[in-house]
Amino acid sequence: MPVITVEGPPRSVEQKKELVKLLTDALKKAYGYSEDFAHIVVVIKENPPENIGSNGKLLSEMKES
């Protein structure tokens, strides 16, 4: 059973649903799984923006683009 883990800032439920669908479809394609293969797990770990840094700054200090 493949497990995909994604860590990042909080996102809406709609964004997470889309992410899970896209990642699942991509893994099925890359691994050659049939469409009915249902044992792919996606775990989303959300971190508050003040706990994530990029390019020397906290995400809470940057504007969303």
The 8 nearest C-alpha neighbors of each residue, nearest first, counted from 0:
[[1, 38, 39, 2, 40, 37, 36, 3],
 [0, 2, 39, 40, 3, 38, 41, 26],
 [1, 3, 40, 41, 39, 0, 4, 42],
 [2, 4, 41, 42, 40, 5, 1, 39],
 [5, 3, 42, 41, 43, 2, 6, 44],
 [4, 6, 43, 44, 42, 3, 7, 41],
 [7, 5, 44, 45, 43, 4, 46, 8],
 [6, 8, 45, 46, 9, 44, 5, 51],
 [7, 9, 46, 45, 47, 48, 10, 6],
 [10, 8, 45, 46, 47, 7, 11, 48],
 [11, 9, 14, 8, 15, 12, 45, 13],
 [12, 10, 14, 13, 15, 9, 16, 17],
 [11, 13, 15, 14, 16, 10, 17, 9],
 [12, 14, 16, 11, 15, 17, 10, 18],
 [15, 13, 17, 11, 12, 16, 10, 18],
 [14, 16, 18, 12, 17, 13, 19, 11],
 [17, 15, 13, 19, 18, 14, 12, 20],
 [16, 18, 20, 14, 15, 19, 21, 13],
 [19, 17, 15, 21, 20, 16, 22, 14],
 [18, 20, 16, 22, 17, 21, 23, 15],
 [21, 19, 17, 23, 18, 22, 24, 16],
 [20, 22, 24, 18, 23, 19, 25, 17],
 [23, 21, 25, 19, 24, 20, 18, 26],
 [22, 24, 20, 26, 25, 21, 19, 27],
 [23, 25, 27, 21, 22, 26, 20, 28],
 [26, 24, 22, 28, 23, 27, 21, 29],
 [27, 25, 29, 23, 28, 24, 30, 22],
 [28, 26, 32, 24, 30, 25, 29, 31],
 [27, 29, 31, 25, 26, 30, 24, 32],
 [28, 30, 26, 31, 27, 25, 32, 24],
 [31, 29, 27, 32, 28, 26, 25, 33],
 [30, 32, 28, 29, 27, 33, 26, 34],
 [33, 31, 27, 30, 36, 28, 34, 29],
 [32, 34, 35, 36, 31, 27, 28, 37],
 [33, 35, 36, 32, 27, 37, 24, 28],
 [34, 36, 33, 37, 32, 38, 27, 39],
 [37, 35, 33, 34, 38, 32, 39, 27],
 [38, 36, 39, 35, 34, 40, 0, 33],
 [37, 39, 0, 36, 40, 1, 2, 35],
 [38, 40, 1, 37, 0, 2, 23, 41],
 [39, 41, 2, 3, 38, 1, 42, 0],
 [40, 42, 3, 2, 4, 19, 43, 39],
 [43, 41, 4, 3, 5, 44, 40, 2],
 [44, 42, 5, 4, 6, 45, 41, 15],
 [45, 43, 6, 5, 42, 46, 7, 4],
 [44, 46, 9, 8, 7, 6, 43, 47],
 [45, 47, 8, 7, 50, 9, 48, 44],
 [46, 48, 49, 50, 8, 9, 45, 51],
 [49, 47, 59, 58, 50, 51, 8, 46],
 [48, 50, 59, 47, 51, 57, 58, 52],
 [51, 49, 48, 47, 46, 52, 57, 58],
 [52, 50, 48, 49, 57, 58, 53, 46],
 [51, 53, 57, 56, 58, 55, 50, 54],
 [52, 54, 55, 56, 57, 58, 51, 61],
 [55, 53, 56, 52, 57, 58, 61, 51],
 [54, 56, 53, 52, 57, 58, 51, 60],
 [57, 55, 52, 53, 54, 58, 60, 61],
 [56, 58, 52, 59, 60, 51, 49, 53],
 [57, 59, 48, 61, 60, 52, 51, 49],
 [58, 60, 48, 49, 57, 61, 62, 51],
 [61, 59, 58, 57, 56, 62, 49, 48],
 [62, 60, 58, 59, 63, 57, 56, 64],
 [61, 63, 64, 60, 59, 58, 57, 48],
 [64, 62, 61, 58, 59, 60, 48, 8],
 [63, 62, 61, 58, 60, 59, 8, 10]]
